[in-house]
Amino acid sequence: MSAQHYDIVIIGAGLSGIGTACHIARQFPNKSMAIIERREKVGGTWDLFRYPGIRSDSDMASFGFEFKPWYSEKVLAKGGDIREYVAETAREFGLYDKVQYGLKLDNADWSSNEQQWTLYTQHEASGESREFTCGFMVNCAGYYTTMTMVTGHTSTEKRASRARLFTRSNGRKSWITAARRWW
Ligand SMILES: Cc1cc2nc3c(=O)[nH]c(=O)nc-3n(C[C@H](O)[C@H](O)[C@H](O)COP(=O)(O)OP(=O)(O)OC[C@H]3O[C@@H](n4cnc5c(N)ncnc54)[C@H](O)[C@@H]3O)c2cc1C
């Protein structure tokens, strides 16, 4: 299988991946770059979650990109506005052409002899394997998996889906249910 070569490959097209790609595009315009994204859209967390009331906890002046200030009067932004902000940033920096959607990184090997990474990915919809090589790989895959949701209502179902039972200081027991599983 012949591998596509890039100077830099970024894993993940969420806030971190798009932010990283913008810095690289600005500072190293002559370097070739690809972004490998498992889903079909940019935005990561902010595209995945669409439940009513979803918003940031951080003030957007800190949370937004330094090179693209957040001009809305709202200090805490709605999820949809953050999604659009990430998408607009990707458009402005011409990154849409660089994202390869539907590809899951399965493995990465560093070769000291060749001074490059080999990335093993799978196009999940077709099952096709694709290889890439690159000098630098930047992992922006987020800190929890987007593919396994916590589901279930009964204790057994929740436990099976990785929710956690904890004991409060008053002795009562409660479930911590994260919407996504940690890595
Ligand atoms: C409701 C909510 C509110 C939040 N509020 C804040 C806040 O106010 N402040 C704050 O700092 N953080 C907040 N967060 C955390 C938020 O997740 C991060 O701030 C930020 O969005 C993470 O961006 P990321 O790009 O690192 O990861 P993600 O958004 O998770 O993006 C990672 C991307 O990598 C892709 N990916 C993962 N694995 C692979 C693979 N193997 N191959 C290919 N692609 C892969 C995923 O599909 C995804 O698109 C909040 C999270 C939620 C859910």
The ligand as a Tripos MOL2 file, in Angstrom:
@<TRIPOS>MOLECULE
LIG
   53    58     1     0     0
SMALL
NO_CHARGES

@<TRIPOS>ATOM
      1 C1        -20.8470   20.6360   27.4850 C.3       1 LIG1
      2 C2        -19.3580   20.8860   27.4680 C.ar      1 LIG1
      3 C3        -18.8910   22.1150   27.8770 C.ar      1 LIG1
      4 C4        -17.5250   22.3630   27.8660 C.ar      1 LIG1
      5 N1        -17.0920   23.5860   28.2640 N.ar      1 LIG1
      6 C5        -15.7730   23.8440   28.2820 C.ar      1 LIG1
      7 C6        -15.2960   25.1240   28.7050 C.ar      1 LIG1
      8 O1        -16.0670   26.0150   29.0060 O.2       1 LIG1
      9 N2        -13.9600   25.3160   28.7550 N.ar      1 LIG1
     10 C7        -13.0840   24.3250   28.4060 C.ar      1 LIG1
     11 O2        -11.8690   24.5550   28.4760 O.2       1 LIG1
     12 N3        -13.5110   23.1190   27.9880 N.ar      1 LIG1
     13 C8        -14.8240   22.8440   27.9160 C.ar      1 LIG1
     14 N4        -15.2640   21.6230   27.5000 N.ar      1 LIG1
     15 C9        -14.3060   20.6030   27.1280 C.3       1 LIG1
     16 C10       -14.1440   20.5770   25.6040 C.3       1 LIG1
     17 O3        -14.2550   19.2570   25.2000 O.3       1 LIG1
     18 C11       -12.8060   21.1540   25.2340 C.3       1 LIG1
     19 O4        -12.6730   22.4390   25.6640 O.3       1 LIG1
     20 C12       -12.5500   21.2090   23.7300 C.3       1 LIG1
     21 O5        -13.7000   21.3550   22.9550 O.3       1 LIG1
     22 C13       -11.8210   19.9550   23.3730 C.3       1 LIG1
     23 O6        -11.4090   20.1080   22.0480 O.3       1 LIG1
     24 P1        -10.4490   19.0490   21.4040 P.3       1 LIG1
     25 O7        -10.2790   19.4800   19.9870 O.co2     1 LIG1
     26 O8         -9.2420   18.8770   22.2440 O.co2     1 LIG1
     27 O9        -11.2360   17.6630   21.5120 O.3       1 LIG1
     28 P2        -12.5970   17.2030   20.8410 P.3       1 LIG1
     29 O10       -13.5740   18.3060   20.7270 O.co2     1 LIG1
     30 O11       -12.9910   15.9670   21.5820 O.co2     1 LIG1
     31 O12       -12.1450   16.8290   19.3460 O.3       1 LIG1
     32 C14       -11.3280   15.7120   19.0970 C.3       1 LIG1
     33 C15       -11.5720   15.2630   17.6580 C.3       1 LIG1
     34 O13       -10.6870   14.1760   17.3800 O.3       1 LIG1
     35 C16       -11.3850   13.1720   16.6740 C.3       1 LIG1
     36 N5        -10.7400   11.8880   16.9700 N.ar      1 LIG1
     37 C17       -10.6460   11.2720   18.1700 C.ar      1 LIG1
     38 N6         -9.9860   10.1140   18.0580 N.ar      1 LIG1
     39 C18        -9.6450    9.9830   16.7420 C.ar      1 LIG1
     40 C19        -8.9490    8.9830   15.9920 C.ar      1 LIG1
     41 N7         -8.4720    7.8700   16.5780 N.pl3     1 LIG1
     42 N8         -8.7880    9.1700   14.6600 N.ar      1 LIG1
     43 C20        -9.2710   10.2920   14.0530 C.ar      1 LIG1
     44 N9         -9.9410   11.2660   14.7120 N.ar      1 LIG1
     45 C21       -10.1190   11.1170   16.0420 C.ar      1 LIG1
     46 C22       -12.8030   13.2330   17.2200 C.3       1 LIG1
     47 O14       -13.7490   12.6840   16.2940 O.3       1 LIG1
     48 C23       -12.9890   14.7410   17.4360 C.3       1 LIG1
     49 O15       -13.5610   15.3910   16.3160 O.3       1 LIG1
     50 C24       -16.6120   21.3590   27.4730 C.ar      1 LIG1
     51 C25       -17.1040   20.1000   27.0510 C.ar      1 LIG1
     52 C26       -18.4630   19.8840   27.0210 C.ar      1 LIG1
     53 C27       -18.9450   18.5360   26.5690 C.3       1 LIG1
@<TRIPOS>BOND
     1     1     2 1
     2     2     3 ar
     3     2    52 ar
     4     3     4 ar
     5     4     5 ar
     6     4    50 ar
     7     5     6 ar
     8     6     7 ar
     9     6    13 1
    10     7     8 2
    11     7     9 ar
    12     9    10 ar
    13    10    11 2
    14    10    12 ar
    15    12    13 ar
    16    13    14 ar
    17    14    15 1
    18    14    50 ar
    19    15    16 1
    20    16    17 1
    21    16    18 1
    22    18    19 1
    23    18    20 1
    24    20    21 1
    25    20    22 1
    26    22    23 1
    27    23    24 1
    28    24    25 2
    29    24    26 1
    30    24    27 1
    31    27    28 1
    32    28    29 2
    33    28    30 1
    34    28    31 1
    35    31    32 1
    36    32    33 1
    37    33    34 1
    38    33    48 1
    39    34    35 1
    40    35    36 1
    41    35    46 1
    42    36    37 ar
    43    36    45 ar
    44    37    38 ar
    45    38    39 ar
    46    39    40 ar
    47    39    45 ar
    48    40    41 1
    49    40    42 ar
    50    42    43 ar
    51    43    44 ar
    52    44    45 ar
    53    46    47 1
    54    46    48 1
    55    48    49 1
    56    50    51 ar
    57    51    52 ar
    58    52    53 1
@<TRIPOS>SUBSTRUCTURE
     1 LIG1         1 GROUP 0 **** ****
